[in-house]
Amino acid sequence: MAWQLESFDELRLAHRELKAMGVPIESAIEHNVTRSIYFPDPDGNRVELYCDMVDNGFEAMRTVGPRRDPLNLD
């Protein structure tokens, strides 16, 4: 399950709030077209919060390719 946020600022805020609540963040990833954080829900399912970084993600993926770099949100 994934939820799209409106902006990178909202993703940063969500990251801070999750950490303040003690939710373990599994990873924060830069994907070229999105930025994402992954964490477990209360049942242990992996969930994602993300924000788009470009208007046309499919076109960007065709031209720049995939990316999976660590994202520093602290």
PQR file with spaces between the fields and no chain letter, atoms N, CA, C, O and H, PARSE charges and radii, in Angstrom:
ATOM       1  N    MET     1       0.843   -1.161    0.000 -0.4000 1.5000
ATOM       2  CA   MET     1       0.000    0.000    0.000 -0.0000 2.0000
ATOM       3  C    MET     1       0.894    1.232    0.000  0.5500 1.7000
ATOM       4  O    MET     1       1.911    1.276    0.693 -0.5500 1.4000
ATOM       5  N    ALA     2       0.509    2.220   -0.777 -0.4000 1.5000
ATOM       6  CA   ALA     2       1.283    3.460   -0.845 -0.0000 2.0000
ATOM       7  C    ALA     2       0.334    4.641   -0.838  0.5500 1.7000
ATOM       8  O    ALA     2      -0.775    4.571   -1.368 -0.5500 1.4000
ATOM       9  H    ALA     2      -0.317    2.184   -1.340  0.4000 1.0000
ATOM      10  N    TRP     3       0.787    5.727   -0.229 -0.4000 1.5000
ATOM      11  CA   TRP     3       0.012    6.971   -0.206 -0.0000 2.0000
ATOM      12  C    TRP     3       0.861    8.077   -0.803  0.5500 1.7000
ATOM      13  O    TRP     3       2.020    8.260   -0.431 -0.5500 1.4000
ATOM      14  H    TRP     3       1.688    5.783    0.201  0.4000 1.0000
ATOM      15  N    GLN     4       0.269    8.808   -1.730 -0.4000 1.5000
ATOM      16  CA   GLN     4       0.963    9.922   -2.359 -0.0000 2.0000
ATOM      17  C    GLN     4       0.733   11.192   -1.554  0.5500 1.7000
ATOM      18  O    GLN     4      -0.401   11.523   -1.207 -0.5500 1.4000
ATOM      19  H    GLN     4      -0.672    8.658   -2.031  0.4000 1.0000
ATOM      20  N    LEU     5       1.817   11.899   -1.263 -0.4000 1.5000
ATOM      21  CA   LEU     5       1.741   13.196   -0.611 -0.0000 2.0000
ATOM      22  C    LEU     5       1.922   14.284   -1.665  0.5500 1.7000
ATOM      23  O    LEU     5       2.390   14.013   -2.771 -0.5500 1.4000
ATOM      24  H    LEU     5       2.738   11.630   -1.546  0.4000 1.0000
ATOM      25  N    GLU     6       1.557   15.493   -1.326 -0.4000 1.5000
ATOM      26  CA   GLU     6       1.547   16.585   -2.298 -0.0000 2.0000
ATOM      27  C    GLU     6       2.923   17.152   -2.626  0.5500 1.7000
ATOM      28  O    GLU     6       3.129   17.684   -3.717 -0.5500 1.4000
ATOM      29  H    GLU     6       1.177   15.714   -0.428  0.4000 1.0000
ATOM      30  N    SER     7       3.872   17.043   -1.689 -0.4000 1.5000
ATOM      31  CA   SER     7       5.156   17.700   -1.908 -0.0000 2.0000
ATOM      32  C    SER     7       6.255   17.017   -1.093  0.5500 1.7000
ATOM      33  O    SER     7       5.993   16.218   -0.194 -0.5500 1.4000
ATOM      34  H    SER     7       3.705   16.611   -0.803  0.4000 1.0000
ATOM      35  N    PHE     8       7.483   17.362   -1.441 -0.4000 1.5000
ATOM      36  CA   PHE     8       8.627   16.863   -0.690 -0.0000 2.0000
ATOM      37  C    PHE     8       8.603   17.391    0.739  0.5500 1.7000
ATOM      38  O    PHE     8       8.997   16.679    1.662 -0.5500 1.4000
ATOM      39  H    PHE     8       7.695   18.011   -2.171  0.4000 1.0000
ATOM      40  N    ASP     9       8.150   18.617    0.937 -0.4000 1.5000
ATOM      41  CA   ASP     9       8.031   19.161    2.296 -0.0000 2.0000
ATOM      42  C    ASP     9       7.073   18.319    3.137  0.5500 1.7000
ATOM      43  O    ASP     9       7.341   18.065    4.311 -0.5500 1.4000
ATOM      44  H    ASP     9       7.830   19.195    0.187  0.4000 1.0000
ATOM      45  N    GLU    10       5.958   17.885    2.545 -0.4000 1.5000
ATOM      46  CA   GLU    10       5.019   17.018    3.280 -0.0000 2.0000
ATOM      47  C    GLU    10       5.656   15.675    3.609  0.5500 1.7000
ATOM      48  O    GLU    10       5.415   15.120    4.681 -0.5500 1.4000
ATOM      49  H    GLU    10       5.741   18.091    1.591  0.4000 1.0000
ATOM      50  N    LEU    11       6.466   15.150    2.696 -0.4000 1.5000
ATOM      51  CA   LEU    11       7.155   13.886    2.963 -0.0000 2.0000
ATOM      52  C    LEU    11       8.130   14.046    4.127  0.5500 1.7000
ATOM      53  O    LEU    11       8.202   13.180    4.999 -0.5500 1.4000
ATOM      54  H    LEU    11       6.662   15.601    1.825  0.4000 1.0000
ATOM      55  N    ARG    12       8.871   15.138    4.145 -0.4000 1.5000
ATOM      56  CA   ARG    12       9.785   15.414    5.270 -0.0000 2.0000
ATOM      57  C    ARG    12       9.027   15.511    6.592  0.5500 1.7000
ATOM      58  O    ARG    12       9.456   14.952    7.601 -0.5500 1.4000
ATOM      59  H    ARG    12       8.812   15.841    3.436  0.4000 1.0000
ATOM      60  N    LEU    13       7.907   16.217    6.582 -0.4000 1.5000
ATOM      61  CA   LEU    13       7.096   16.355    7.794 -0.0000 2.0000
ATOM      62  C    LEU    13       6.582   14.995    8.258  0.5500 1.7000
ATOM      63  O    LEU    13       6.638   14.682    9.448 -0.5500 1.4000
ATOM      64  H    LEU    13       7.559   16.671    5.762  0.4000 1.0000
ATOM      65  N    ALA    14       6.087   14.194    7.334 -0.4000 1.5000
ATOM      66  CA   ALA    14       5.592   12.856    7.690 -0.0000 2.0000
ATOM      67  C    ALA    14       6.718   12.013    8.281  0.5500 1.7000
ATOM      68  O    ALA    14       6.506   11.282    9.248 -0.5500 1.4000
ATOM      69  H    ALA    14       6.042   14.447    6.367  0.4000 1.0000
ATOM      70  N    HIS    15       7.902   12.113    7.707 -0.4000 1.5000
ATOM      71  CA   HIS    15       9.058   11.375    8.215 -0.0000 2.0000
ATOM      72  C    HIS    15       9.358   11.773    9.661  0.5500 1.7000
ATOM      73  O    HIS    15       9.579   10.915   10.515 -0.5500 1.4000
ATOM      74  H    HIS    15       8.074   12.707    6.921  0.4000 1.0000
ATOM      75  N    ARG    16       9.364   13.072    9.927 -0.4000 1.5000
ATOM      76  CA   ARG    16       9.594   13.553   11.303 -0.0000 2.0000
ATOM      77  C    ARG    16       8.521   13.051   12.263  0.5500 1.7000
ATOM      78  O    ARG    16       8.828   12.624   13.376 -0.5500 1.4000
ATOM      79  H    ARG    16       9.185   13.770    9.233  0.4000 1.0000
ATOM      80  N    GLU    17       7.265   13.103   11.831 -0.4000 1.5000
ATOM      81  CA   GLU    17       6.164   12.663   12.689 -0.0000 2.0000
ATOM      82  C    GLU    17       6.237   11.164   12.969  0.5500 1.7000
ATOM      83  O    GLU    17       6.010   10.733   14.099 -0.5500 1.4000
ATOM      84  H    GLU    17       7.016   13.450   10.927  0.4000 1.0000
ATOM      85  N    LEU    18       6.546   10.381   11.962 -0.4000 1.5000
ATOM      86  CA   LEU    18       6.677    8.933   12.170 -0.0000 2.0000
ATOM      87  C    LEU    18       7.797    8.627   13.150  0.5500 1.7000
ATOM      88  O    LEU    18       7.627    7.808   14.054 -0.5500 1.4000
ATOM      89  H    LEU    18       6.730   10.732   11.043  0.4000 1.0000
ATOM      90  N    LYS    19       8.943    9.280   12.978 -0.4000 1.5000
ATOM      91  CA   LYS    19      10.054    9.063   13.900 -0.0000 2.0000
ATOM      92  C    LYS    19       9.696    9.489   15.322  0.5500 1.7000
ATOM      93  O    LYS    19      10.065    8.815   16.284 -0.5500 1.4000
ATOM      94  H    LYS    19       9.081    9.945   12.243  0.4000 1.0000
ATOM      95  N    ALA    20       8.983   10.597   15.458 -0.4000 1.5000
ATOM      96  CA   ALA    20       8.582   11.077   16.787 -0.0000 2.0000
ATOM      97  C    ALA    20       7.649   10.086   17.470  0.5500 1.7000
ATOM      98  O    ALA    20       7.642    9.988   18.697 -0.5500 1.4000
ATOM      99  H    ALA    20       8.683   11.144   14.677  0.4000 1.0000
ATOM     100  N    MET    21       6.869    9.356   16.696 -0.4000 1.5000
ATOM     101  CA   MET    21       5.953    8.344   17.242 -0.0000 2.0000
ATOM     102  C    MET    21       6.643    7.005   17.465  0.5500 1.7000
ATOM     103  O    MET    21       6.027    6.063   17.964 -0.5500 1.4000
ATOM     104  H    MET    21       6.874    9.436   15.700  0.4000 1.0000
ATOM     105  N    GLY    22       7.916    6.916   17.096 -0.4000 1.5000
ATOM     106  CA   GLY    22       8.660    5.673   17.301 -0.0000 2.0000
ATOM     107  C    GLY    22       8.466    4.636   16.211  0.5500 1.7000
ATOM     108  O    GLY    22       8.805    3.468   16.401 -0.5500 1.4000
ATOM     109  H    GLY    22       8.416    7.681   16.690  0.4000 1.0000
ATOM     110  N    VAL    23       7.922    5.046   15.069 -0.4000 1.5000
ATOM     111  CA   VAL    23       7.734    4.116   13.956 -0.0000 2.0000
ATOM     112  C    VAL    23       9.088    3.894   13.289  0.5500 1.7000
ATOM     113  O    VAL    23       9.749    4.859   12.907 -0.5500 1.4000
ATOM     114  H    VAL    23       7.646    5.995   14.914  0.4000 1.0000
ATOM     115  N    PRO    24       9.511    2.637   13.144 -0.5600 1.5000
ATOM     116  CA   PRO    24      10.807    2.384   12.506  0.2800 2.0000
ATOM     117  C    PRO    24      10.727    2.634   11.000  0.5500 1.7000
ATOM     118  O    PRO    24       9.868    2.075   10.318 -0.5500 1.4000
ATOM     119  N    ILE    25      11.615    3.466   10.492 -0.4000 1.5000
ATOM     120  CA   ILE    25      11.690    3.738    9.062 -0.0000 2.0000
ATOM     121  C    ILE    25      12.644    2.717    8.454  0.5500 1.7000
ATOM     122  O    ILE    25      13.824    2.680    8.803 -0.5500 1.4000
ATOM     123  H    ILE    25      12.313    3.920   11.046  0.4000 1.0000
ATOM     124  N    GLU    26      12.134    1.889    7.547 -0.4000 1.5000
ATOM     125  CA   GLU    26      12.976    0.868    6.917 -0.0000 2.0000
ATOM     126  C    GLU    26      13.938    1.481    5.909  0.5500 1.7000
ATOM     127  O    GLU    26      15.108    1.102    5.851 -0.5500 1.4000
ATOM     128  H    GLU    26      11.175    1.919    7.264  0.4000 1.0000
ATOM     129  N    SER    27      13.442    2.439    5.106 -0.4000 1.5000
ATOM     130  CA   SER    27      14.313    3.080    4.130 -0.0000 2.0000
ATOM     131  C    SER    27      13.672    4.364    3.609  0.5500 1.7000
ATOM     132  O    SER    27      12.455    4.544    3.653 -0.5500 1.4000
ATOM     133  H    SER    27      12.492    2.748    5.153  0.4000 1.0000
ATOM     134  N    ALA    28      14.524    5.235    3.121 -0.4000 1.5000
ATOM     135  CA   ALA    28      14.121    6.462    2.433 -0.0000 2.0000
ATOM     136  C    ALA    28      14.898    6.465    1.125  0.5500 1.7000
ATOM     137  O    ALA    28      16.127    6.410    1.129 -0.5500 1.4000
ATOM     138  H    ALA    28      15.513    5.089    3.085  0.4000 1.0000
ATOM     139  N    ILE    29      14.175    6.531   -0.004 -0.4000 1.5000
ATOM     140  CA   ILE    29      14.783    6.279   -1.314 -0.0000 2.0000
ATOM     141  C    ILE    29      14.453    7.393   -2.305  0.5500 1.7000
ATOM     142  O    ILE    29      13.326    7.884   -2.365 -0.5500 1.4000
ATOM     143  H    ILE    29      13.176    6.576   -0.007  0.4000 1.0000
ATOM     144  N    GLU    30      15.460    7.774   -3.074 -0.4000 1.5000
ATOM     145  CA   GLU    30      15.320    8.672   -4.229 -0.0000 2.0000
ATOM     146  C    GLU    30      15.176    7.776   -5.458  0.5500 1.7000
ATOM     147  O    GLU    30      16.079    6.999   -5.767 -0.5500 1.4000
ATOM     148  H    GLU    30      16.376    7.375   -3.026  0.4000 1.0000
ATOM     149  N    HIS    31      14.042    7.880   -6.161 -0.4000 1.5000
ATOM     150  CA   HIS    31      13.763    7.014   -7.314 -0.0000 2.0000
ATOM     151  C    HIS    31      13.764    7.773   -8.644  0.5500 1.7000
ATOM     152  O    HIS    31      13.165    7.283   -9.601 -0.5500 1.4000
ATOM     153  H    HIS    31      13.308    8.511   -5.910  0.4000 1.0000
ATOM     154  N    ASN    32      14.386    8.908   -8.751 -0.4000 1.5000
ATOM     155  CA   ASN    32      14.347    9.768   -9.941 -0.0000 2.0000
ATOM     156  C    ASN    32      13.010   10.471  -10.092  0.5500 1.7000
ATOM     157  O    ASN    32      12.968   11.700  -10.127 -0.5500 1.4000
ATOM     158  H    ASN    32      14.873    9.305   -7.973  0.4000 1.0000
ATOM     159  N    VAL    33      11.929    9.736  -10.182 -0.4000 1.5000
ATOM     160  CA   VAL    33      10.619   10.350  -10.408 -0.0000 2.0000
ATOM     161  C    VAL    33       9.832   10.551   -9.117  0.5500 1.7000
ATOM     162  O    VAL    33       8.907   11.361   -9.068 -0.5500 1.4000
ATOM     163  H    VAL    33      11.962    8.737  -10.154  0.4000 1.0000
ATOM     164  N    THR    34      10.200    9.814   -8.077 -0.4000 1.5000
ATOM     165  CA   THR    34       9.554    9.956   -6.771 -0.0000 2.0000
ATOM     166  C    THR    34      10.616    9.936   -5.676  0.5500 1.7000
ATOM     167  O    THR    34      11.754    9.523   -5.895 -0.5500 1.4000
ATOM     168  H    THR    34      10.951    9.156   -8.116  0.4000 1.0000
ATOM     169  N    ARG    35      10.216   10.386   -4.506 -0.4000 1.5000
ATOM     170  CA   ARG    35      10.985   10.202   -3.280 -0.0000 2.0000
ATOM     171  C    ARG    35      10.060    9.473   -2.329  0.5500 1.7000
ATOM     172  O    ARG    35       8.885    9.825   -2.213 -0.5500 1.4000
ATOM     173  H    ARG    35       9.291   10.721   -4.328  0.4000 1.0000
ATOM     174  N    SER    36      10.579    8.452   -1.640 -0.4000 1.5000
ATOM     175  CA   SER    36       9.727    7.554   -0.872 -0.0000 2.0000
ATOM     176  C    SER    36      10.320    7.220    0.484  0.5500 1.7000
ATOM     177  O    SER    36      11.538    7.180    0.657 -0.5500 1.4000
ATOM     178  H    SER    36      11.533    8.167   -1.735  0.4000 1.0000
ATOM     179  N    ILE    37       9.432    6.981    1.446 -0.4000 1.5000
ATOM     180  CA   ILE    37       9.840    6.372    2.708 -0.0000 2.0000
ATOM     181  C    ILE    37       8.998    5.116    2.895  0.5500 1.7000
ATOM     182  O    ILE    37       7.819    5.075    2.542 -0.5500 1.4000
ATOM     183  H    ILE    37       8.442    7.014    1.305  0.4000 1.0000
ATOM     184  N    TYR    38       9.637    4.091    3.462 -0.4000 1.5000
ATOM     185  CA   TYR    38       8.999    2.800    3.678 -0.0000 2.0000
ATOM     186  C    TYR    38       9.066    2.467    5.164  0.5500 1.7000
ATOM     187  O    TYR    38      10.082    2.693    5.821 -0.5500 1.4000
ATOM     188  H    TYR    38      10.594    4.124    3.749  0.4000 1.0000
ATOM     189  N    PHE    39       7.970    1.928    5.679 -0.4000 1.5000
ATOM     190  CA   PHE    39       7.899    1.588    7.100 -0.0000 2.0000
ATOM     191  C    PHE    39       6.819    0.533    7.293  0.5500 1.7000
ATOM     192  O    PHE    39       5.950    0.380    6.434 -0.5500 1.4000
ATOM     193  H    PHE    39       7.144    1.744    5.146  0.4000 1.0000
ATOM     194  N    PRO    40       6.857   -0.201    8.414 -0.5600 1.5000
ATOM     195  CA   PRO    40       5.834   -1.219    8.657  0.2800 2.0000
ATOM     196  C    PRO    40       4.584   -0.611    9.282  0.5500 1.7000
ATOM     197  O    PRO    40       4.666    0.299   10.107 -0.5500 1.4000
ATOM     198  N    ASP    41       3.422   -1.130    8.874 -0.4000 1.5000
ATOM     199  CA   ASP    41       2.187   -0.740    9.550 -0.0000 2.0000
ATOM     200  C    ASP    41       2.075   -1.567   10.836  0.5500 1.7000
ATOM     201  O    ASP    41       2.935   -2.415   11.074 -0.5500 1.4000
ATOM     202  H    ASP    41       3.356   -1.869    8.204  0.4000 1.0000
ATOM     203  N    PRO    42       1.060   -1.358   11.670 -0.5600 1.5000
ATOM     204  CA   PRO    42       0.965   -2.096   12.935  0.2800 2.0000
ATOM     205  C    PRO    42       0.907   -3.619   12.779  0.5500 1.7000
ATOM     206  O    PRO    42       1.229   -4.350   13.715 -0.5500 1.4000
ATOM     207  N    ASP    43       0.496   -4.100   11.591 -0.4000 1.5000
ATOM     208  CA   ASP    43       0.450   -5.548   11.354 -0.0000 2.0000
ATOM     209  C    ASP    43       1.727   -6.080   10.729  0.5500 1.7000
ATOM     210  O    ASP    43       1.820   -7.272   10.437 -0.5500 1.4000
ATOM     211  H    ASP    43       0.234   -3.506   10.830  0.4000 1.0000
ATOM     212  N    GLY    44       2.714   -5.215   10.519 -0.4000 1.5000
ATOM     213  CA   GLY    44       3.974   -5.633    9.946 -0.0000 2.0000
ATOM     214  C    GLY    44       4.050   -5.563    8.430  0.5500 1.7000
ATOM     215  O    GLY    44       5.062   -5.954    7.848 -0.5500 1.4000
ATOM     216  H    GLY    44       2.638   -4.246   10.756  0.4000 1.0000
ATOM     217  N    ASN    45       3.004   -5.074    7.778 -0.4000 1.5000
ATOM     218  CA   ASN    45       3.027   -4.909    6.329 -0.0000 2.0000
ATOM     219  C    ASN    45       3.874   -3.691    5.960  0.5500 1.7000
ATOM     220  O    ASN    45       3.820   -2.662    6.634 -0.5500 1.4000
ATOM     221  H    ASN    45       2.181   -4.757    8.250  0.4000 1.0000
ATOM     222  N    ARG    46       4.647   -3.814    4.896 -0.4000 1.5000
ATOM     223  CA   ARG    46       5.466   -2.682    4.443 -0.0000 2.0000
ATOM     224  C    ARG    46       4.591   -1.709    3.664  0.5500 1.7000
ATOM     225  O    ARG    46       3.906   -2.097    2.718 -0.5500 1.4000
ATOM     226  H    ARG    46       4.691   -4.650    4.348  0.4000 1.0000
ATOM     227  N    VAL    47       4.622   -0.447    4.069 -0.4000 1.5000
ATOM     228  CA   VAL    47       3.851    0.591    3.402 -0.0000 2.0000
ATOM     229  C    VAL    47       4.785    1.717    2.969  0.5500 1.7000
ATOM     230  O    VAL    47       5.924    1.815    3.424 -0.5500 1.4000
ATOM     231  H    VAL    47       5.179   -0.132    4.837  0.4000 1.0000
ATOM     232  N    GLU    48       4.272    2.562    2.077 -0.4000 1.5000
ATOM     233  CA   GLU    48       5.089    3.621    1.490 -0.0000 2.0000
ATOM     234  C    GLU    48       4.349    4.949    1.509  0.5500 1.7000
ATOM     235  O    GLU    48       3.148    5.009    1.248 -0.5500 1.4000
ATOM     236  H    GLU    48       3.346    2.483    1.707  0.4000 1.0000
ATOM     237  N    LEU    49       5.073    6.000    1.817 -0.4000 1.5000
ATOM     238  CA   LEU    49       4.628    7.371    1.574 -0.0000 2.0000
ATOM     239  C    LEU    49       5.571    7.919    0.517  0.5500 1.7000
ATOM     240  O    LEU    49       6.784    7.725    0.607 -0.5500 1.4000
ATOM     241  H    LEU    49       6.049    5.952    2.029  0.4000 1.0000
ATOM     242  N    TYR    50       5.022    8.609   -0.491 -0.4000 1.5000
ATOM     243  CA   TYR    50       5.883    9.125   -1.546 -0.0000 2.0000
ATOM     244  C    TYR    50       5.351   10.445   -2.078  0.5500 1.7000
ATOM     245  O    TYR    50       4.194   10.807   -1.862 -0.5500 1.4000
ATOM     246  H    TYR    50       4.037    8.766   -0.564  0.4000 1.0000
ATOM     247  N    CYS    51       6.227   11.153   -2.779 -0.4000 1.5000
ATOM     248  CA   CYS    51       5.829   12.353   -3.508 -0.0000 2.0000
ATOM     249  C    CYS    51       6.467   12.299   -4.889  0.5500 1.7000
ATOM     250  O    CYS    51       7.602   11.848   -5.041 -0.5500 1.4000
ATOM     251  H    CYS    51       7.167   10.859   -2.954  0.4000 1.0000
ATOM     252  N    ASP    52       5.739   12.756   -5.878 -0.4000 1.5000
ATOM     253  CA   ASP    52       6.263   12.843   -7.239 -0.0000 2.0000
ATOM     254  C    ASP    52       7.255   13.991   -7.327  0.5500 1.7000
ATOM     255  O    ASP    52       7.091   15.019   -6.669 -0.5500 1.4000
ATOM     256  H    ASP    52       4.817   13.122   -5.754  0.4000 1.0000
ATOM     257  N    MET    53       8.283   13.810   -8.143 -0.4000 1.5000
ATOM     258  CA   MET    53       9.290   14.845   -8.317 -0.0000 2.0000
ATOM     259  C    MET    53       9.289   15.416   -9.729  0.5500 1.7000
ATOM     260  O    MET    53       9.975   16.403   -9.995 -0.5500 1.4000
ATOM     261  H    MET    53       8.417   12.975   -8.677  0.4000 1.0000
ATOM     262  N    VAL    54       8.532   14.811  -10.633 -0.4000 1.5000
ATOM     263  CA   VAL    54       8.415   15.292  -12.013 -0.0000 2.0000
ATOM     264  C    VAL    54       6.955   15.171  -12.432  0.5500 1.7000
ATOM     265  O    VAL    54       6.187   14.428  -11.821 -0.5500 1.4000
ATOM     266  H    VAL    54       7.975   14.009  -10.417  0.4000 1.0000
ATOM     267  N    ASP    55       6.580   15.896  -13.462 -0.4000 1.5000
ATOM     268  CA   ASP    55       5.194   15.847  -13.940 -0.0000 2.0000
ATOM     269  C    ASP    55       4.883   14.573  -14.702  0.5500 1.7000
ATOM     270  O    ASP    55       3.806   14.003  -14.529 -0.5500 1.4000
ATOM     271  H    ASP    55       7.204   16.499  -13.958  0.4000 1.0000
ATOM     272  N    ASN    56       5.794   14.114  -15.537 -0.4000 1.5000
ATOM     273  CA   ASN    56       5.550   12.930  -16.347 -0.0000 2.0000
ATOM     274  C    ASN    56       6.568   11.855  -15.983  0.5500 1.7000
ATOM     275  O    ASN    56       7.636   11.761  -16.589 -0.5500 1.4000
ATOM     276  H    ASN    56       6.669   14.576  -15.678  0.4000 1.0000
ATOM     277  N    GLY    57       6.227   11.060  -14.997 -0.4000 1.5000
ATOM     278  CA   GLY    57       7.146   10.053  -14.495 -0.0000 2.0000
ATOM     279  C    GLY    57       7.536    9.004  -15.510  0.5500 1.7000
ATOM     280  O    GLY    57       8.692    8.583  -15.552 -0.5500 1.4000
ATOM     281  H    GLY    57       5.359   11.136  -14.505  0.4000 1.0000
ATOM     282  N    PHE    58       6.577    8.567  -16.342 -0.4000 1.5000
ATOM     283  CA   PHE    58       6.899    7.542  -17.332 -0.0000 2.0000
ATOM     284  C    PHE    58       7.912    8.055  -18.348  0.5500 1.7000
ATOM     285  O    PHE    58       8.827    7.323  -18.725 -0.5500 1.4000
ATOM     286  H    PHE    58       5.637    8.908  -16.308  0.4000 1.0000
ATOM     287  N    GLU    59       7.767    9.281  -18.792 -0.4000 1.5000
ATOM     288  CA   GLU    59       8.723    9.858  -19.738 -0.0000 2.0000
ATOM     289  C    GLU    59      10.096   10.016  -19.081  0.5500 1.7000
ATOM     290  O    GLU    59      11.120    9.736  -19.703 -0.5500 1.4000
ATOM     291  H    GLU    59       7.023    9.875  -18.486  0.4000 1.0000
ATOM     292  N    ALA    60      10.114   10.456  -17.849 -0.4000 1.5000
ATOM     293  CA   ALA    60      11.389   10.602  -17.142 -0.0000 2.0000
ATOM     294  C    ALA    60      12.082    9.250  -16.996  0.5500 1.7000
ATOM     295  O    ALA    60      13.298    9.166  -17.169 -0.5500 1.4000
ATOM     296  H    ALA    60       9.282   10.684  -17.344  0.4000 1.0000
ATOM     297  N    MET    61      11.347    8.206  -16.686 -0.4000 1.5000
ATOM     298  CA   MET    61      11.946    6.880  -16.556 -0.0000 2.0000
ATOM     299  C    MET    61      12.529    6.401  -17.885  0.5500 1.7000
ATOM     300  O    MET    61      13.559    5.727  -17.905 -0.5500 1.4000
ATOM     301  H    MET    61      10.360    8.275  -16.546  0.4000 1.0000
ATOM     302  N    ARG    62      11.871    6.747  -18.997 -0.4000 1.5000
ATOM     303  CA   ARG    62      12.388    6.357  -20.316 -0.0000 2.0000
ATOM     304  C    ARG    62      13.693    7.099  -20.642  0.5500 1.7000
ATOM     305  O    ARG    62      14.564    6.544  -21.312 -0.5500 1.4000
ATOM     306  H    ARG    62      11.034    7.295  -18.981  0.4000 1.0000
ATOM     307  N    THR    63      13.833    8.331  -20.178 -0.4000 1.5000
ATOM     308  CA   THR    63      15.004    9.128  -20.550 -0.0000 2.0000
ATOM     309  C    THR    63      16.149    9.035  -19.543  0.5500 1.7000
ATOM     310  O    THR    63      17.310    8.989  -19.950 -0.5500 1.4000
ATOM     311  H    THR    63      13.125    8.781  -19.634  0.4000 1.0000
ATOM     312  N    VAL    64      15.862    9.006  -18.268 -0.4000 1.5000
ATOM     313  CA   VAL    64      16.937    8.976  -17.267 -0.0000 2.0000
ATOM     314  C    VAL    64      17.093    7.621  -16.600  0.5500 1.7000
ATOM     315  O    VAL    64      18.103    7.373  -15.941 -0.5500 1.4000
ATOM     316  H    VAL    64      14.919    9.043  -17.937  0.4000 1.0000
ATOM     317  N    GLY    65      16.123    6.749  -16.757 -0.4000 1.5000
ATOM     318  CA   GLY    65      16.217    5.409  -16.196 -0.0000 2.0000
ATOM     319  C    GLY    65      15.900    5.357  -14.715  0.5500 1.7000
ATOM     320  O    GLY    65      15.647    6.382  -14.082 -0.5500 1.4000
ATOM     321  H    GLY    65      15.303    6.951  -17.293  0.4000 1.0000
ATOM     322  N    PRO    66      15.918    4.150  -14.171 -0.5600 1.5000
ATOM     323  CA   PRO    66      15.600    3.985  -12.757  0.2800 2.0000
ATOM     324  C    PRO    66      16.745    4.429  -11.853  0.5500 1.7000
ATOM     325  O    PRO    66      17.899    4.522  -12.269 -0.5500 1.4000
ATOM     326  N    ARG    67      16.391    4.693  -10.632 -0.4000 1.5000
ATOM     327  CA   ARG    67      17.373    5.105   -9.624 -0.0000 2.0000
ATOM     328  C    ARG    67      16.879    4.596   -8.275  0.5500 1.7000
ATOM     329  O    ARG    67      15.674    4.548   -8.031 -0.5500 1.4000
ATOM     330  H    ARG    67      15.453    4.618  -10.294  0.4000 1.0000
ATOM     331  N    ARG    68      17.792    4.223   -7.415 -0.4000 1.5000
ATOM     332  CA   ARG    68      17.440    3.759   -6.075 -0.0000 2.0000
ATOM     333  C    ARG    68      18.557    4.171   -5.117  0.5500 1.7000
ATOM     334  O    ARG    68      19.319    3.339   -4.624 -0.5500 1.4000
ATOM     335  H    ARG    68      18.771    4.262   -7.613  0.4000 1.0000
ATOM     336  N    ASP    69      18.628    5.474   -4.872 -0.4000 1.5000
ATOM     337  CA   ASP    69      19.663    6.021   -4.005 -0.0000 2.0000
ATOM     338  C    ASP    69      19.079    6.347   -2.630  0.5500 1.7000
ATOM     339  O    ASP    69      17.906    6.703   -2.518 -0.5500 1.4000
ATOM     340  H    ASP    69      18.009    6.149   -5.273  0.4000 1.0000
ATOM     341  N    PRO    70      19.894    6.225   -1.591 -0.5600 1.5000
ATOM     342  CA   PRO    70      19.426    6.617   -0.260  0.2800 2.0000
ATOM     343  C    PRO    70      19.023    8.101   -0.246  0.5500 1.7000
ATOM     344  O    PRO    70      19.642    8.933   -0.908 -0.5500 1.4000
ATOM     345  N    LEU    71      17.998    8.400    0.503 -0.4000 1.5000
ATOM     346  CA   LEU    71      17.478    9.763    0.633 -0.0000 2.0000
ATOM     347  C    LEU    71      17.617   10.185    2.083  0.5500 1.7000
ATOM     348  O    LEU    71      17.082    9.523    2.973 -0.5500 1.4000
ATOM     349  H    LEU    71      17.494    7.724    1.041  0.4000 1.0000
ATOM     350  N    ASN    72      18.319   11.265    2.333 -0.4000 1.5000
ATOM     351  CA   ASN    72      18.502   11.762    3.697 -0.0000 2.0000
ATOM     352  C    ASN    72      17.384   12.755    4.019  0.5500 1.7000
ATOM     353  O    ASN    72      17.297   13.811    3.393 -0.5500 1.4000
ATOM     354  H    ASN    72      18.754   11.802    1.610  0.4000 1.0000
ATOM     355  N    LEU    73      16.545   12.429    4.971 -0.4000 1.5000
ATOM     356  CA   LEU    73      15.445   13.301    5.378 -0.0000 2.0000
ATOM     357  C    LEU    73      15.669   13.942    6.741  0.5500 1.7000
ATOM     358  O    LEU    73      14.827   14.703    7.217 -0.5500 1.4000
ATOM     359  H    LEU    73      16.616   11.571    5.480  0.4000 1.0000
ATOM     360  N    ASP    74      16.792   13.639    7.368 -0.4000 1.5000
ATOM     361  CA   ASP    74      17.080   14.211    8.694 -0.0000 2.0000
ATOM     362  C    ASP    74      17.676   15.588    8.602  0.5500 1.7000
ATOM     363  O    ASP    74      17.974   16.202    9.627 -0.5500 1.4000
ATOM     364  H    ASP    74      17.476   13.020    6.982  0.4000 1.0000
